[in-house]
């Protein structure tokens, strides 16, 4: 009996320690739920879904070439690396400061320029210092669900995501004198992350 109680207590302690470590984490790697094997052809199609809208962009161009060239120093690139889909991009605020980066699914968040972030093994979501979702990535077996708000150093913006109607995707732009990007990205995680690390809203 004492052994069972001790094991339960130890498990609870380990879970709490794991959650505490996750709360302070601002780097990590997102992975698909299982390894996906594609055709050996060089022009393997990489699929990008705008959020969960059902709108999918299929790219079969040269491996490593950007799917989108958003600004001069920023691109959205999706590759297939040994059968695993990987995404790379950079998110900046209107001042040009980096908020978050993804390099082949390795993510890094600038905690000095973010309001919050939440993540799981196969997803990452970042709120900027105003509380808006500016990056949302979820890696599935056959595609990547992606939404993001991009700015250059002059305040020009491009938003890529799910249409407000919930049907299809949308790409919006704004100029430096505009209020900002008219794109509302609904969070997929629960917040604040300190209390809900890794918890999706639909769960």
KOLSEBA-963394 format. One record per atom (N, C-alpha, C): residue in three letters; x, y, z. Coordinates in steps of 0.02 Angstrom, whole numbers, padded with zeros to 5 digits, always signed. Layout:
% residues N
AlaXYZ...
This chain:
% residues 203
Unk+00042-00060+00000Unk+00000+00000+00000Unk+00044+00063+00000Unk+00094+00063+00045Unk+00138+00121+00048Unk+00176+00131-00017Unk+00194+00075-00050Unk+00229+00080-00113Unk+00185+00112-00167Unk+00121+00095-00168Unk+00074+00122-00216Unk+00065+00197-00205Unk+00055+00217-00141Unk+00047+00287-00124Unk+00110+00327-00143Unk+00167+00297-00129Unk+00230+00331-00145Unk+00238+00341-00220Unk+00218+00290-00259Unk+00223+00296-00332Unk+00176+00350-00358Unk+00116+00354-00330Unk+00068+00405-00351Unk+00095+00475-00335Unk+00122+00483-00275Unk+00149+00548-00255Unk+00208+00567-00300Unk+00251+00518-00316Unk+00307+00531-00359Unk+00285+00553-00429Unk+00233+00520-00454Unk+00206+00537-00520Unk+00178+00608-00521Unk+00141+00626-00469Unk+00113+00694-00464Unk+00168+00746-00462Unk+00220+00732-00424Unk+00277+00778-00418Unk+00311+00787-00486Unk+00320+00732-00523Unk+00353+00735-00588Unk+00311+00775-00638Unk+00245+00766-00636Unk+00200+00802-00681Unk+00203+00877-00667Unk+00201+00894-00603Unk+00206+00965-00584Unk+00272+00995-00605Unk+00326+00958-00596Unk+00392+00983-00615Unk+00396+00994-00690Unk+00366+00947-00728Unk+00366+00953-00801Unk+00328+01014-00823Unk+00270+01028-00791Unk+00230+01086-00809Unk+00266+01151-00790Unk+00300+01152-00734Unk+00337+01211-00713Unk+00393+01226-00762Unk+00427+01174-00786Unk+00480+01183-00835Unk+00452+01210-00900Unk+00394+01184-00920Unk+00363+01205-00983Unk+00343+01279-00980Unk+00321+01303-00922Unk+00300+01372-00915Unk+00355+01422-00932Unk+00417+01403-00916Unk+00473+01449-00925Unk+00509+01438-00991Unk+00483+01394-01032Unk+00518+01376-01094Unk+00499+01423-01151Unk+00549+01449-01186Unk+00537+01494-01243Unk+00572+01470-01306Unk+00592+01407-01306Unk+00620+01375-01365Unk+00594+01303-01367Unk+00592+01275-01426Unk+00569+01206-01431Unk+00565+01183-01503Unk+00539+01123-01514Unk+00532+01094-01581Unk+00462+01066-01587Unk+00428+01082-01644Unk+00364+01052-01657Unk+00373+00992-01704Unk+00335+00940-01690Unk+00341+00878-01729Unk+00272+00853-01748Unk+00267+00820-01807Unk+00203+00791-01826Unk+00185+00733-01779Unk+00120+00716-01775Unk+00099+00662-01730Unk+00130+00595-01745Unk+00149+00584-01808Unk+00185+00523-01827Unk+00226+00539-01889Unk+00276+00498-01901Unk+00320+00511-01959Unk+00282+00495-02023Unk+00284+00541-02070Unk+00249+00533-02133Unk+00299+00519-02188Unk+00288+00468-02226Unk+00333+00451-02281Unk+00301+00472-02347Unk+00336+00514-02385Unk+00313+00538-02449Unk+00345+00498-02505Unk+00323+00513-02565Unk+00354+00484-02624Unk+00427+00505-02627Unk+00468+00465-02656Unk+00539+00482-02662Unk+00553+00534-02715Unk+00500+00555-02752Unk+00510+00605-02804Unk+00536+00670-02773Unk+00577+00706-02811Unk+00606+00768-02786Unk+00554+00823-02779Unk+00501+00820-02818Unk+00452+00874-02816Unk+00393+00857-02770Unk+00409+00830-02712Unk+00358+00813-02663Unk+00316+00875-02647Unk+00250+00867-02646Unk+00205+00923-02633Unk+00204+00937-02558Unk+00213+01001-02540Unk+00206+01023-02470Unk+00141+01062-02465Unk+00099+01044-02418Unk+00033+01074-02411Unk+00029+01121-02351Unk+00003+01181-02363Unk-00006+01230-02311Unk-00081+01246-02307Unk-00111+01235-02248Unk-00181+01252-02237Unk-00184+01316-02197Unk-00227+01363-02218Unk-00234+01427-02184Unk-00278+01417-02122Unk-00245+01407-02065Unk-00280+01389-02005Unk-00314+01322-02014Unk-00376+01315-01989Unk-00414+01254-02001Unk-00471+01268-02050Unk-00459+01314-02098Unk-00511+01338-02143Unk-00529+01288-02198Unk-00485+01241-02211Unk-00495+01196-02267Unk-00463+01221-02331Unk-00441+01284-02331Unk-00407+01313-02389Unk-00334+01291-02388Unk-00313+01253-02437Unk-00247+01223-02438Unk-00208+01247-02499Unk-00147+01270-02486Unk-00101+01289-02539Unk-00051+01233-02547Unk-00047+01205-02607Unk+00000+01151-02621Unk+00057+01178-02661Unk+00118+01165-02638Unk+00178+01191-02671Unk+00221+01132-02693Unk+00235+01129-02757Unk+00276+01073-02783Unk+00338+01099-02818Unk+00359+01159-02799Unk+00418+01188-02830Unk+00483+01160-02803Unk+00537+01195-02816Unk+00603+01172-02797Unk+00608+01165-02721Unk+00638+01111-02699Unk+00645+01098-02627Unk+00684+01155-02594Unk+00656+01182-02541Unk+00689+01236-02504Unk+00670+01305-02528Unk+00635+01310-02584Unk+00614+01376-02610Unk+00555+01401-02568Unk+00551+01467-02558Unk+00497+01494-02516Unk+00428+01482-02547Unk+00380+01465-02505Unk+00310+01462-02527Unk+00284+01532-02537Unk+00302+01578-02490Unk+00287+01649-02495Unk+00350+01688-02483Unk+00362+01740-02523Unk+00414+01789-02510Unk+00377+01851-02485Unk+00374+01859-02419Unk+00331+01909-02390Unk+00362+01978-02393Unk+00423+01985-02368Unk+00462+02046-02374Unk+00532+02027-02395Unk+00574+02077-02408Unk+00640+02064-02434Unk+00681+02016-02393Unk+00673+02021-02326Unk+00714+01979-02282Unk+00674+01926-02247Unk+00614+01912-02272Unk+00572+01863-02238Unk+00534+01821-02290Unk+00531+01757-02277Unk+00496+01711-02321Unk+00464+01657-02279Unk+00413+01626-02306Unk+00382+01568-02276Unk+00402+01508-02317Unk+00441+01463-02287Unk+00468+01406-02323Unk+00445+01342-02290Unk+00421+01295-02331Unk+00402+01229-02307Unk+00441+01178-02347Unk+00473+01132-02313Unk+00512+01080-02347Unk+00490+01012-02321Unk+00509+00961-02357Unk+00501+00892-02335Unk+00570+00865-02320Unk+00584+00852-02257Unk+00650+00828-02236Unk+00643+00755-02213Unk+00663+00709-02257Unk+00658+00638-02242Unk+00587+00619-02224Unk+00539+00648-02261Unk+00469+00630-02251Unk+00433+00671-02199Unk+00467+00718-02166Unk+00435+00760-02115Unk+00429+00831-02141Unk+00368+00860-02136Unk+00358+00929-02157Unk+00389+00976-02106Unk+00427+01026-02131Unk+00459+01075-02087Unk+00447+01145-02114Unk+00435+01192-02068Unk+00420+01261-02088Unk+00471+01309-02058Unk+00487+01361-02096Unk+00532+01414-02072Unk+00501+01482-02087Unk+00503+01528-02040Unk+00480+01596-02050Unk+00502+01639-01991Unk+00493+01704-01999Unk+00509+01752-01946Unk+00450+01800-01936Unk+00431+01812-01874Unk+00377+01859-01858Unk+00407+01920-01824Unk+00394+01980-01851Unk+00417+02043-01821Unk+00358+02087-01803Unk+00368+02133-01756Unk+00317+02183-01743Unk+00327+02242-01790Unk+00287+02295-01783Unk+00290+02351-01830Unk+00355+02390-01825Unk+00391+02381-01770Unk+00455+02415-01762Unk+00512+02375-01793Unk+00497+02316-01818Unk+00548+02274-01848Unk+00581+02226-01800Unk+00560+02228-01736Unk+00590+02183-01686Unk+00562+02113-01693Unk+00605+02063-01689Unk+00584+01994-01696Unk+00542+01973-01635Unk+00483+01946-01648Unk+00439+01920-01596Unk+00448+01845-01588Unk+00452+01811-01646Unk+00461+01738-01645Unk+00493+01715-01710Unk+00529+01659-01705Unk+00562+01630-01764Unk+00547+01555-01766Unk+00541+01530-01827Unk+00537+01458-01839Unk+00590+01442-01891Unk+00633+01394-01875Unk+00684+01372-01922Unk+00680+01296-01925Unk+00650+01270-01979Unk+00641+01198-01987Unk+00608+01168-01925Unk+00554+01199-01902Unk+00512+01177-01846Unk+00542+01190-01777Unk+00602+01217-01775Unk+00630+01237-01710Unk+00608+01309-01696Unk+00570+01318-01642Unk+00542+01384-01628Unk+00578+01419-01571Unk+00578+01485-01576Unk+00609+01527-01525Unk+00567+01589-01517Unk+00548+01605-01456Unk+00505+01662-01442Unk+00544+01715-01403Unk+00538+01778-01425Unk+00568+01834-01389Unk+00522+01854-01332Unk+00539+01833-01272Unk+00494+01845-01215Unk+00488+01918-01197Unk+00533+01960-01221Unk+00530+02032-01207Unk+00481+02067-01254Unk+00459+02033-01306Unk+00413+02064-01354Unk+00351+02022-01366Unk+00333+01981-01316Unk+00273+01940-01321Unk+00231+01948-01259Unk+00166+01939-01268Unk+00119+01942-01212Unk+00114+01873-01180Unk+00112+01822-01221Unk+00107+01753-01197Unk+00121+01706-01255Unk+00131+01644-01241Unk+00137+01592-01292Unk+00116+01527-01261Unk+00093+01481-01303Unk+00075+01414-01280Unk+00095+01365-01334Unk+00107+01304-01314Unk+00132+01255-01363Unk+00119+01184-01340Unk+00124+01139-01388Unk+00120+01067-01373Unk+00175+01034-01414Unk+00174+00969-01418Unk+00226+00934-01455Unk+00223+00950-01530Unk+00163+00964-01556Unk+00157+00974-01628Unk+00129+01043-01647Unk+00129+01090-01599Unk+00100+01156-01615Unk+00133+01211-01573Unk+00131+01272-01600Unk+00156+01331-01565Unk+00111+01390-01582Unk+00098+01432-01532Unk+00057+01491-01542Unk+00087+01548-01501Unk+00090+01608-01531Unk+00122+01665-01498Unk+00075+01725-01499Unk+00069+01758-01440Unk+00033+01822-01436Unk+00085+01877-01433Unk+00073+01933-01468Unk+00119+01989-01464Unk+00105+02030-01401Unk+00140+02086-01394Unk+00134+02124-01331Unk+00067+02159-01324Unk+00024+02156-01376Unk-00044+02183-01370Unk-00095+02128-01355Unk-00072+02066-01356Unk-00117+02010-01342Unk-00147+01977-01403Unk-00129+02002-01464Unk-00154+01972-01526Unk-00112+01911-01544Unk-00145+01860-01571Unk-00109+01802-01597Unk-00074+01823-01661Unk-00008+01815-01664Unk+00031+01835-01723Unk+00063+01776-01757Unk+00065+01719-01725Unk+00093+01658-01755Unk+00056+01598-01728Unk+00035+01555-01774Unk-00001+01494-01755Unk+00019+01440-01805Unk+00051+01388-01780Unk+00074+01334-01822Unk+00057+01267-01790Unk+00027+01223-01829Unk+00013+01155-01806Unk+00033+01107-01860Unk+00077+01060-01844Unk+00101+01012-01893Unk+00060+00948-01889Unk+00027+00931-01944Unk-00012+00870-01949Unk+00025+00820-01992Unk-00004+00762-02003Unk+00031+00711-02040Unk+00042+00729-02113Unk-00006+00763-02144Unk-00001+00776-02216Unk+00003+00849-02234Unk+00003+00894-02184Unk+00003+00965-02199Unk+00022+01005-02137Unk+00032+01069-02147Unk+00045+01115-02092Unk-00012+01166-02091Unk-00044+01175-02034Unk-00092+01228-02024Unk-00055+01289-02001Unk-00064+01345-02036Unk-00024+01404-02022Unk-00066+01468-02026Unk-00054+01513-01978Unk-00080+01581-01982Unk-00026+01627-01953Unk-00020+01688-01981Unk+00031+01733-01956Unk+00020+01804-01977Unk+00050+01850-01939Unk+00050+01921-01956Unk+00122+01943-01963Unk+00138+01971-02021Unk+00207+01989-02037Unk+00213+02064-02047Unk+00267+02093-02021Unk+00282+02164-02031Unk+00355+02172-02052Unk+00367+02224-02091Unk+00437+02241-02104Unk+00456+02301-02060Unk+00516+02326-02068Unk+00541+02379-02025Unk+00507+02446-02035Unk+00471+02454-02091Unk+00436+02517-02106Unk+00363+02517-02084Unk+00339+02461-02059Unk+00270+02457-02036Unk+00221+02428-02087Unk+00247+02407-02145Unk+00204+02372-02193Unk+00188+02302-02165Unk+00126+02281-02176Unk+00106+02217-02147Unk+00071+02171-02196Unk+00078+02106-02185Unk+00042+02055-02223Unk+00017+02003-02173Unk-00048+01988-02178Unk-00078+01937-02135Unk-00102+01879-02177Unk-00089+01818-02154Unk-00108+01757-02189Unk-00146+01714-02139Unk-00208+01696-02157Unk-00246+01656-02110Unk-00315+01637-02133Unk-00356+01618-02086Unk-00425+01597-02098Unk-00470+01657-02107Unk-00515+01654-02155Unk-00561+01709-02169Unk-00608+01719-02110Unk-00630+01781-02097Unk-00676+01795-02041Unk-00740+01753-02043Unk-00762+01735-02103Unk-00823+01695-02110Unk-00813+01623-02088Unk-00749+01604-02081Unk-00734+01534-02063Unk-00729+01489-02124Unk-00745+01515-02182Unk-00743+01476-02244Unk-00686+01502-02288Unk-00636+01462-02298Unk-00581+01481-02341Unk-00529+01524-02306Unk-00477+01540-02344Unk-00422+01580-02316Unk-00422+01651-02342Unk-00378+01691-02314Unk-00374+01762-02332Unk-00303+01787-02325Unk-00283+01833-02368Unk-00219+01868-02363Unk-00234+01942-02363Unk-00214+01977-02311Unk-00228+02049-02304Unk-00163+02088-02299Unk-00165+02152-02317Unk-00107+02195-02314Unk-00124+02259-02278Unk-00073+02293-02252Unk-00083+02360-02224Unk-00021+02402-02237Unk-00031+02468-02241Unk+00024+02515-02252Unk+00046+02544-02185Unk+00104+02577-02182Unk+00129+02604-02119Unk+00080+02651-02083Unk+00038+02688-02121Unk-00008+02735-02090Unk-00074+02704-02069Unk-00085+02641-02086Unk-00146+02606-02067Unk-00143+02586-01993Unk-00201+02574-01962Unk-00202+02553-01891Unk-00165+02487-01879Unk-00166+02444-01928Unk-00134+02378-01921Unk-00169+02328-01964Unk-00149+02266-01959Unk-00178+02213-02000Unk-00248+02195-01976Unk-00295+02196-02022Unk-00364+02180-02006Unk-00373+02104-02012Unk-00341+02067-01969Unk-00346+01995-01968Unk-00348+01971-01895Unk-00401+01938-01877Unk-00409+01912-01809Unk-00396+01837-01810Unk-00343+01816-01777Unk-00327+01745-01773Unk-00353+01719-01706Unk-00401+01673-01710Unk-00429+01645-01649Unk-00379+01597-01618Unk-00369+01601-01552Unk-00320+01557-01520Unk-00343+01484-01522Unk-00295+01439-01529Unk-00311+01368-01526Unk-00297+01339-01456Unk-00257+01377-01416Unk-00241+01355-01348Unk-00281+01394-01297Unk-00282+01367-01236Unk-00312+01402-01179Unk-00259+01448-01148Unk-00283+01502-01118Unk-00238+01551-01085Unk-00268+01571-01018Unk-00224+01597-00972Unk-00152+01607-00979Unk-00114+01540-00981Unk-00058+01540-01016Unk-00021+01478-01024Unk+00006+01451-00958Unk+00019+01495-00910Unk+00044+01471-00845Unk-00003+01419-00814Unk-00068+01426-00828Unk-00117+01380-00800Unk-00140+01327-00849Unk-00124+01336-00914Unk-00151+01291-00965Unk-00098+01271-01017Unk-00038+01259-00995Unk+00015+01243-01043Unk-00003+01180-01082Unk-00002+01186-01149Unk-00015+01129-01192Unk-00087+01110-01199Unk-00134+01149-01172Unk-00205+01131-01174Unk-00240+01167-01232Unk-00269+01128-01277Unk-00307+01156-01332Unk-00377+01176-01310Unk-00405+01227-01343Unk-00471+01252-01324Unk-00526+01202-01333Unk-00520+01159-01386Unk-00574+01113-01400Unk-00573+01052-01354Unk-00519+01044-01315Unk-00514+00987-01270Unk-00554+00999-01207
